[in-house]
Amino acid sequence: MTSNKNNLKVGNKVKFPEFNYFWKVRAIDDRYAICTAYGCYTILDFKNSIRGSGTSWGLSHKTDEQIAESMLALNNQHPDGVSQEVSARNCVPLVVTEIK
């Protein structure tokens, strides 16, 4: 099943086809969601139906504050002018196999 923002909320857990574990939805807005699992992160881009890592090297995704900063950067609203998008080289189609 593909996913859209209407299926998800912060705190949900999602599974992607290539993983046998769940990722936690940590932040979501109209276009993006950021999910984390086992120290890794992935950004879901609902508009382009892709997911992957971000393009900004200066952002971390461990704490809620860092994830909020990443969401600001995705929307070009970061106070320090940092911007990012889902990496075109490291993205895959946005497919969610399970939500809980």
C-alpha contacts under 8 A as a table, 3 or more apart, distances in Angstrom:
res1	aa1	res2	aa2	distance
1	M	95	V	6.03
1	M	96	V	5.72
1	M	97	T	5.64
1	M	98	E	7.98
2	T	94	L	6.35
2	T	95	V	4.51
2	T	96	V	5.52
2	T	97	T	7.61
3	S	7	N	6.61
3	S	46	F	7.72
3	S	94	L	6.98
3	S	95	V	6.29
3	S	96	V	5.81
4	N	7	N	5.76
4	N	8	L	7.26
4	N	46	F	5.93
5	K	8	L	5.43
5	K	9	K	7.74
5	K	28	I	7.66
5	K	29	D	7.61
5	K	30	D	6.68
5	K	31	R	7.43
5	K	32	Y	7.89
5	K	33	A	7.90
5	K	46	F	6.78
6	N	9	K	7.94
8	L	12	N	6.48
8	L	25	V	7.78
8	L	99	I	7.87
9	K	12	N	5.78
9	K	25	V	6.92
9	K	27	A	7.93
9	K	28	I	6.82
10	V	24	K	7.91
10	V	25	V	5.09
10	V	26	R	5.40
10	V	27	A	5.67
10	V	28	I	6.54
11	G	24	K	6.17
11	G	25	V	5.35
11	G	26	R	6.33
12	N	24	K	5.93
12	N	25	V	5.42
12	N	99	I	6.78
12	N	100	K	5.70
13	K	22	F	5.67
13	K	23	W	5.33
13	K	24	K	4.46
13	K	25	V	5.99
13	K	99	I	5.69
13	K	100	K	5.19
14	V	22	F	5.20
14	V	23	W	5.17
14	V	24	K	6.43
14	V	25	V	7.29
14	V	96	V	6.54
14	V	97	T	7.47
14	V	98	E	5.63
14	V	99	I	4.58
14	V	100	K	6.53
15	K	19	F	6.81
15	K	20	N	7.25
15	K	21	Y	6.27
15	K	22	F	4.67
15	K	23	W	6.19
15	K	96	V	5.74
15	K	97	T	5.54
15	K	98	E	5.14
15	K	99	I	6.61
16	F	19	F	5.64
16	F	20	N	7.79
16	F	22	F	7.64
16	F	95	V	6.24
16	F	96	V	4.86
16	F	97	T	5.53
16	F	98	E	7.40
17	P	20	N	7.63
17	P	95	V	7.06
17	P	96	V	6.87
17	P	97	T	6.01
19	F	22	F	7.68
22	F	37	A	7.10
23	W	35	C	5.74
23	W	36	T	5.35
23	W	37	A	4.90
24	K	35	C	5.18
24	K	36	T	5.39
24	K	37	A	6.46
25	V	28	I	7.42
25	V	33	A	6.87
25	V	34	I	6.03
25	V	35	C	4.40
25	V	36	T	6.82
26	R	33	A	7.42
26	R	34	I	5.68
26	R	35	C	5.43
26	R	36	T	6.95
26	R	64	D	7.42
26	R	67	I	7.40
27	A	33	A	5.44
27	A	34	I	5.29
27	A	35	C	7.25
27	A	67	I	7.05
27	A	68	A	7.24
27	A	71	M	7.58
28	I	31	R	7.75
28	I	32	Y	5.70
28	I	33	A	4.10
28	I	34	I	6.51
29	D	32	Y	5.48
29	D	33	A	6.40
30	D	46	F	8.00
31	R	45	D	5.95
31	R	46	F	5.31
31	R	47	K	5.96
32	Y	43	I	6.77
32	Y	44	L	5.38
32	Y	45	D	4.82
32	Y	46	F	6.05
32	Y	71	M	7.72
32	Y	74	L	7.90
33	A	43	I	5.76
33	A	44	L	4.99
33	A	45	D	6.91
34	I	41	Y	6.95
34	I	42	T	5.90
34	I	43	I	4.60
34	I	44	L	6.23
34	I	67	I	7.36
34	I	71	M	7.84
35	C	41	Y	5.57
35	C	42	T	5.40
35	C	43	I	6.40
35	C	44	L	7.76
36	T	39	G	6.74
36	T	40	C	5.55
36	T	41	Y	4.26
36	T	42	T	6.45
36	T	61	H	7.69
37	A	40	C	5.34
37	A	41	Y	6.38
39	G	62	K	7.03
40	C	61	H	7.83
41	Y	53	S	6.95
41	Y	61	H	6.59
42	T	51	R	6.43
42	T	52	G	5.02
42	T	53	S	5.25
42	T	54	G	7.74
43	I	51	R	5.31
43	I	52	G	5.34
43	I	53	S	5.95
43	I	54	G	6.84
43	I	86	V	6.57
44	L	49	S	7.60
44	L	50	I	6.19
44	L	51	R	4.35
44	L	52	G	6.84
44	L	86	V	7.95
44	L	94	L	6.89
45	D	48	N	5.72
45	D	49	S	5.70
45	D	50	I	5.37
45	D	51	R	5.77
45	D	86	V	7.25
45	D	94	L	7.64
46	F	49	S	4.88
46	F	50	I	6.91
46	F	94	L	7.75
49	S	93	P	6.00
49	S	94	L	4.98
50	I	86	V	7.94
50	I	91	C	6.24
50	I	92	V	5.54
50	I	93	P	4.39
50	I	94	L	4.31
51	R	86	V	6.73
51	R	91	C	5.38
51	R	92	V	5.61
51	R	93	P	6.31
51	R	94	L	5.38
52	G	86	V	5.77
52	G	87	S	6.38
52	G	90	N	5.83
52	G	91	C	4.38
52	G	92	V	6.45
53	S	86	V	5.70
53	S	87	S	5.78
53	S	90	N	6.52
53	S	91	C	7.05
54	G	57	W	7.96
54	G	84	Q	6.07
54	G	85	E	5.47
54	G	86	V	4.60
54	G	87	S	5.35
55	T	84	Q	5.17
55	T	85	E	5.62
55	T	86	V	6.14
55	T	87	S	5.22
56	S	59	L	6.13
56	S	82	V	7.66
56	S	83	S	6.89
56	S	84	Q	5.26
56	S	85	E	7.76
59	L	66	Q	7.02
59	L	69	E	7.67
59	L	70	S	6.37
60	S	66	Q	5.78
60	S	67	I	7.21
60	S	70	S	7.63
61	H	64	D	7.69
61	H	66	Q	5.39
61	H	67	I	5.08
61	H	70	S	7.45
62	K	66	Q	6.48
62	K	67	I	7.09
63	T	66	Q	5.19
63	T	67	I	6.29
64	D	67	I	5.09
64	D	68	A	6.13
65	E	68	A	5.06
65	E	69	E	6.29
66	Q	69	E	5.04
66	Q	70	S	6.24
67	I	70	S	4.93
67	I	71	M	6.27
68	A	71	M	5.10
68	A	72	L	6.36
69	E	72	L	5.05
69	E	73	A	6.29
69	E	78	H	6.55
70	S	73	A	5.00
70	S	74	L	6.19
70	S	78	H	7.94
70	S	84	Q	7.87
71	M	74	L	5.03
71	M	75	N	6.38
72	L	75	N	5.20
72	L	76	N	6.09
72	L	77	Q	4.77
72	L	78	H	4.73
72	L	83	S	7.90
73	A	76	N	4.88
73	A	77	Q	5.74
73	A	78	H	4.84
73	A	81	G	7.62
73	A	82	V	5.49
73	A	83	S	4.25
73	A	84	Q	5.51
74	L	77	Q	7.64
74	L	83	S	5.90
74	L	84	Q	5.05
74	L	85	E	5.63
75	N	78	H	7.77
75	N	83	S	7.46
76	N	81	G	7.24
76	N	82	V	7.21
76	N	83	S	5.35
76	N	84	Q	7.62
77	Q	81	G	7.16
77	Q	83	S	7.80
78	H	81	G	5.28
78	H	82	V	5.57
78	H	83	S	6.93
79	P	82	V	7.49
86	V	90	N	7.91
86	V	91	C	6.94
87	S	90	N	5.28
87	S	91	C	6.00
88	A	91	C	5.67
96	V	99	I	7.40
